[in-house]
Amino acid sequence: MNPLRHALDPALLAALSTAIGNDTGLPARVDAVSEIGGGSISRALLVESGGNRYFVKVNDVTLTAMFAAEADGLSALAACPALRVPRVVGHGASDRHAFLVLEHLPLQTLRERAHGIAAGHALAALHRIRGSHFGWRRDNFIGSTPQHNAEHRAWPFFFARRRLLPQLELARRDAQHKRLVADGERLAETLAALFVDHRPEPSLLHGDLWHGNAAIDDAGLLALFDPAVYFGDRETDLAMSELFGGFPDSFYAAYREAWPLADGFAQRKMLYNLYHVLNHLNLFGSGYLHQAERMVARLLAEIRG
């Protein structure tokens, strides 16, 4: 007997069986379920069916669109042959739950020097996939926060209007964020001053590249998952990879060897990570407020300077 399997909602079990059966072309049933830790937004499960293993994410039915967007992003990343991306088996909703079913991959953390080198080269290969505009063909999500991707040719305009201002509008809901919002809006209005000598081309981005969304597969390839894809400045992925640490030095050295960065990255890194700090403020609370305020103040000082 598998206790967790029997504890799951019957409608969800039936929906998972249907999704797996549609993928394999054979009748399917969920044989066993076990919990996987680590997710901060969705519940993660290891599901066994007919001798195969699947990675399943579950959330409230109101977040069905979030999993549809994630499936779209995974399909986009899979276009890069240098990466390993879990194959999308199916996604949808039962009565009360949204779900995403993925291929289960054997993975290990990205720690060894050789793994860092392979990962740095692979990320550069992803970034060489170019778009005609900044943005994406649809809106998606950063965590569980809607991410606006309406396309634009000008990167400073896109980052101000599609990244910073929507997060500041969410932050406005809390009165203690008043100063942050006012200063952040002033930053967004003057953002072009930070890009006088930097005109990036639209690169395909993972979009949420912290160490929890990257690993190494059993063949030594960089595996990426949980994306928030769009075409943008490639530096934004590198910036976020430094925000919470976890990537080896060999990763950055290999990336720069494959594709050197332009002068001024240190300044732009703070701007790009401000987006993620604001998102964490809106998702997880005021513990990120002072960090966001300091980042905005330093960026405004750079512009005035």
KABELTA-V144401 format. One record per residue. N is the residue number from 1. RES is the residue in three letters. PHI is phi in degrees with one decimal (* if undefined). PSI is psi in degrees with one decimal (999 if undefined). NEAR is the number of other ideal C-beta (glycine too) atoms within 12 Angstrom. Layout:
<<N RES PHI PSI NEAR> <N RES PHI PSI NEAR>>
This chain:
<<1 MET * 138.4 9> <2 ASN -108.8 104.3 20> <3 PRO -59.4 -41.9 11> <4 LEU -67.1 -36.2 24> <5 ARG -58.7 -44.9 26> <6 HIS -72.6 -18.9 14> <7 ALA -85.2 -16.6 15> <8 LEU -72.7 152.7 29> <9 ASP -58.6 128.3 24> <10 PRO -57.4 -36.1 17> <11 ALA -65.2 -37.1 19> <12 LEU -67.4 -44.0 34> <13 LEU -57.9 -43.2 32> <14 ALA -65.0 -40.0 22> <15 ALA -66.7 -39.7 33> <16 LEU -64.8 -42.2 43> <17 SER -60.7 -41.6 34> <18 THR -64.6 -43.9 27> <19 ALA -62.3 -43.0 33> <20 ILE -67.9 -41.5 36> <21 GLY -64.1 -38.4 23> <22 ASN -64.7 -32.7 19> <23 ASP -75.8 -42.7 23> <24 THR -84.4 -22.0 21> <25 GLY 79.1 10.5 9> <26 LEU -126.0 154.8 15> <27 PRO -58.4 137.6 12> <28 ALA -135.0 152.5 28> <29 ARG -144.5 153.7 24> <30 VAL -81.0 117.5 35> <31 ASP -88.9 -38.6 24> <32 ALA -153.3 151.2 26> <33 VAL -137.3 135.9 32> <34 SER -136.1 152.1 24> <35 GLU -82.4 141.5 21> <36 ILE -118.9 127.1 22> <37 GLY -81.6 175.0 11> <38 GLY 109.3 -22.3 21> <39 GLY -80.1 135.4 22> <40 SER -101.7 -13.3 20> <41 ILE -111.5 -47.2 30> <42 SER -119.5 158.9 29> <43 ARG -79.9 135.3 29> <44 ALA -114.6 133.9 28> <45 LEU -131.1 146.5 37> <46 LEU -101.0 118.3 31> <47 VAL -113.8 133.5 42> <48 GLU -111.3 134.5 25> <49 SER -150.9 119.4 33> <50 GLY 58.0 34.3 20> <51 GLY 85.0 -2.8 13> <52 ASN -105.9 155.9 25> <53 ARG -118.1 141.5 26> <54 TYR -133.8 146.2 40> <55 PHE -97.1 124.0 38> <56 VAL -124.3 132.3 47> <57 LYS -109.5 137.9 41> <58 VAL -131.0 139.3 39> <59 ASN -150.9 -174.2 31> <60 ASP -67.2 149.9 23> <61 VAL -60.1 -23.4 21> <62 THR -67.2 -13.9 13> <63 LEU -104.4 23.2 29> <64 THR -56.6 -40.4 27> <65 ALA -64.1 -29.9 25> <66 MET -63.1 -42.4 35> <67 PHE -72.8 -32.9 37> <68 ALA -63.4 -40.5 24> <69 ALA -67.6 -37.0 37> <70 GLU -65.3 -41.3 45> <71 ALA -61.2 -41.0 36> <72 ASP -61.6 -43.0 29> <73 GLY -65.9 -40.4 41> <74 LEU -62.3 -40.4 39> <75 SER -62.9 -36.4 24> <76 ALA -67.5 -44.3 32> <77 LEU -63.3 -34.5 42> <78 ALA -64.5 -13.0 27> <79 ALA -71.8 -12.1 20> <80 CYS -95.2 111.6 30> <81 PRO -67.8 -14.4 15> <82 ALA -78.0 -9.6 30> <83 LEU -107.1 157.5 35> <84 ARG -109.3 122.0 31> <85 VAL -125.7 130.8 36> <86 PRO -61.1 133.3 34> <87 ARG -71.5 137.9 23> <88 VAL -79.5 119.5 33> <89 VAL -87.2 -39.9 33> <90 GLY 176.7 163.2 31> <91 HIS -154.1 159.2 38> <92 GLY 165.0 -150.4 30> <93 ALA -145.8 146.0 29> <94 SER -103.5 -158.8 26> <95 ASP -60.0 -45.6 17> <96 ARG -121.8 -5.3 19> <97 HIS -127.3 142.8 31> <98 ALA -96.8 150.3 36> <99 PHE -147.4 155.5 47> <100 LEU -135.6 126.0 45> <101 VAL -110.3 124.2 42> <102 LEU -124.4 157.0 40> <103 GLU -55.4 137.0 29> <104 HIS -88.3 123.8 28> <105 LEU -109.7 137.5 26> <106 PRO -75.3 118.2 17> <107 LEU -129.9 156.8 29> <108 GLN -135.0 157.4 20> <109 THR -67.8 154.6 20> <110 LEU -88.7 88.2 39> <111 ARG -122.8 -42.2 20> <112 GLU -70.1 151.9 18> <113 ARG -57.8 -45.7 19> <114 ALA -62.4 -36.5 19> <115 HIS -66.5 -39.5 30> <116 GLY -62.9 -40.0 31> <117 ILE -63.4 -47.2 28> <118 ALA -61.2 -40.7 32> <119 ALA -68.0 -40.4 47> <120 GLY -62.8 -43.0 35> <121 HIS -65.6 -38.4 30> <122 ALA -66.8 -40.4 40> <123 LEU -65.0 -39.6 44> <124 ALA -61.2 -38.0 32> <125 ALA -64.0 -40.5 27> <126 LEU -60.2 -45.2 40> <127 HIS -67.9 -18.4 37> <128 ARG -77.9 -6.7 23> <129 ILE -78.2 117.6 28> <130 ARG -108.8 153.2 18> <131 GLY -116.5 171.3 30> <132 SER -89.1 -20.3 15> <133 HIS -138.4 164.2 22> <134 PHE -82.8 136.2 35> <135 GLY 125.8 -157.6 32> <136 TRP -153.6 167.4 33> <137 ARG -72.4 -9.9 20> <138 ARG -155.7 159.9 24> <139 ASP -73.4 155.3 25> <140 ASN -143.3 -145.8 37> <141 PHE -138.8 146.6 38> <142 ILE -114.3 106.0 43> <143 GLY 67.0 -127.4 35> <144 SER -105.2 10.1 31> <145 THR -89.0 130.2 30> <146 PRO -56.4 137.2 25> <147 GLN -118.1 122.3 37> <148 HIS -90.1 129.9 30> <149 ASN -127.3 17.4 35> <150 ALA -52.6 130.5 21> <151 GLU -73.5 150.0 24> <152 HIS -152.9 151.8 25> <153 ARG -82.7 -22.6 18> <154 ALA -99.7 120.1 22> <155 TRP -64.6 -46.5 36> <156 PRO -58.5 -40.1 31> <157 PHE -61.9 -47.4 23> <158 PHE -60.0 -48.0 36> <159 PHE -66.5 -37.3 39> <160 ALA -67.9 -48.6 33> <161 ARG -83.9 -32.2 27> <162 ARG -100.8 -14.6 36> <163 ARG -116.8 -64.7 45> <164 LEU -69.3 -51.2 41> <165 LEU -63.1 -40.0 26> <166 PRO -62.2 -36.9 30> <167 GLN -68.8 -39.1 40> <168 LEU -66.0 -35.3 35> <169 GLU -64.3 -39.1 24> <170 LEU -66.0 -39.2 29> <171 ALA -65.9 -25.4 38> <172 ARG -60.7 -19.1 22> <173 ARG -63.5 -23.0 16> <174 ASP -105.9 124.2 20> <175 ALA -61.3 -29.9 12> <176 GLN -72.7 -6.9 17> <177 HIS -94.2 9.0 29> <178 LYS -57.5 -47.8 17> <179 ARG -66.0 -41.6 22> <180 LEU -58.2 -45.9 37> <181 VAL -63.9 -44.5 30> <182 ALA -62.7 -46.6 19> <183 ASP -68.6 -37.5 29> <184 GLY -64.9 -39.4 39> <185 GLU -66.2 -35.9 26> <186 ARG -65.3 -38.7 24> <187 LEU -61.6 -46.3 39> <188 ALA -61.0 -36.5 35> <189 GLU -67.8 -28.0 20> <190 THR -111.9 16.5 24> <191 LEU -61.1 -32.3 35> <192 ALA -58.9 -23.5 22> <193 ALA -64.5 -22.2 23> <194 LEU -84.4 -3.1 36> <195 PHE -125.1 26.3 27> <196 VAL -61.4 -40.7 16> <197 ASP -110.7 14.6 14> <198 HIS -133.3 113.3 26> <199 ARG -127.2 83.6 17> <200 PRO -71.2 154.6 33> <201 GLU -90.1 154.2 24> <202 PRO -72.4 110.4 31> <203 SER -104.0 148.7 30> <204 LEU -71.3 124.1 40> <205 LEU -112.0 150.3 46> <206 HIS -67.2 -47.0 44> <207 GLY 96.0 -19.9 47> <208 ASP -143.6 53.2 40> <209 LEU -89.0 76.5 43> <210 TRP -105.7 168.5 33> <211 HIS -64.0 -21.2 28> <212 GLY -72.7 -11.6 27> <213 ASN -110.0 16.7 38> <214 ALA -141.2 147.3 42> <215 ALA -159.8 -176.4 33> <216 ILE -118.6 133.8 32> <217 ASP -87.1 -178.7 28> <218 ASP -71.4 -9.7 14> <219 ALA -100.3 4.0 17> <220 GLY 84.3 13.4 22> <221 LEU -89.9 149.3 30> <222 LEU -67.5 122.8 44> <223 ALA -104.4 128.1 40> <224 LEU -121.1 144.8 44> <225 PHE -153.6 178.7 40> <226 ASP 49.4 53.3 41> <227 PRO -82.4 163.7 41> <228 ALA -134.2 61.4 45> <229 VAL -66.4 150.8 46> <230 TYR -171.0 170.7 45> <231 PHE -91.8 123.3 34> <232 GLY -158.3 -169.3 42> <233 ASP -68.3 124.8 39> <234 ARG -58.3 -25.1 42> <235 GLU -63.3 -22.0 40> <236 THR -66.0 -36.7 43> <237 ASP -64.6 -44.9 47> <238 LEU -64.9 -39.3 40> <239 ALA -59.7 -48.5 36> <240 MET -67.3 -32.1 40> <241 SER -61.4 -23.6 39> <242 GLU -90.1 -16.0 27> <243 LEU -61.5 -43.5 29> <244 PHE -113.8 5.9 20> <245 GLY 71.1 -168.9 16> <246 GLY 102.2 -10.1 22> <247 PHE -102.4 136.2 38> <248 PRO -71.8 159.1 27> <249 ASP -58.2 -33.0 21> <250 SER -63.0 -27.1 22> <251 PHE -62.9 -48.2 37> <252 TYR -71.0 -39.6 32> <253 ALA -62.3 -42.4 20> <254 ALA -67.4 -39.6 30> <255 TYR -61.5 -47.7 36> <256 ARG -65.7 -31.4 22> <257 GLU -65.4 -41.6 17> <258 ALA -73.3 -34.5 25> <259 TRP -157.9 94.7 25> <260 PRO -59.4 151.7 16> <261 LEU -92.3 153.8 28> <262 ALA -79.0 159.0 21> <263 ASP -58.3 148.1 12> <264 GLY 92.5 5.5 21> <265 PHE -60.4 -38.1 27> <266 ALA -58.4 -39.8 20> <267 GLN -69.4 -46.1 28> <268 ARG -68.0 -31.0 33> <269 LYS -56.5 -42.6 31> <270 MET -63.4 -41.8 32> <271 LEU -61.5 -48.1 42> <272 TYR -65.7 -35.8 41> <273 ASN -77.0 -19.3 37> <274 LEU -57.4 -39.2 43> <275 TYR -56.3 -45.3 51> <276 HIS -73.9 -34.4 39> <277 VAL -66.3 -41.0 38> <278 LEU -61.8 -40.8 40> <279 ASN -63.8 -40.3 35> <280 HIS -65.8 -36.8 33> <281 LEU -58.8 -45.4 35> <282 ASN -73.2 -29.8 33> <283 LEU -84.7 -41.2 23> <284 PHE -118.9 -5.4 19> <285 GLY 112.5 -177.0 15> <286 SER -72.3 -2.0 20> <287 GLY -60.0 -18.7 13> <288 TYR -99.8 2.2 28> <289 LEU -64.1 -52.3 27> <290 HIS -66.0 -34.3 17> <291 GLN -62.6 -44.5 23> <292 ALA -63.6 -42.9 38> <293 GLU -61.6 -42.6 28> <294 ARG -63.9 -40.7 20> <295 MET -64.4 -44.6 34> <296 VAL -62.8 -43.4 39> <297 ALA -61.3 -42.2 23> <298 ARG -67.4 -37.7 24> <299 LEU -68.8 -39.6 36> <300 LEU -64.6 -37.5 28> <301 ALA -64.8 -37.0 19> <302 GLU -61.4 -42.0 23> <303 ILE -67.0 -40.9 24> <304 ARG -71.2 -29.9 13> <305 GLY -62.4 999 10>>
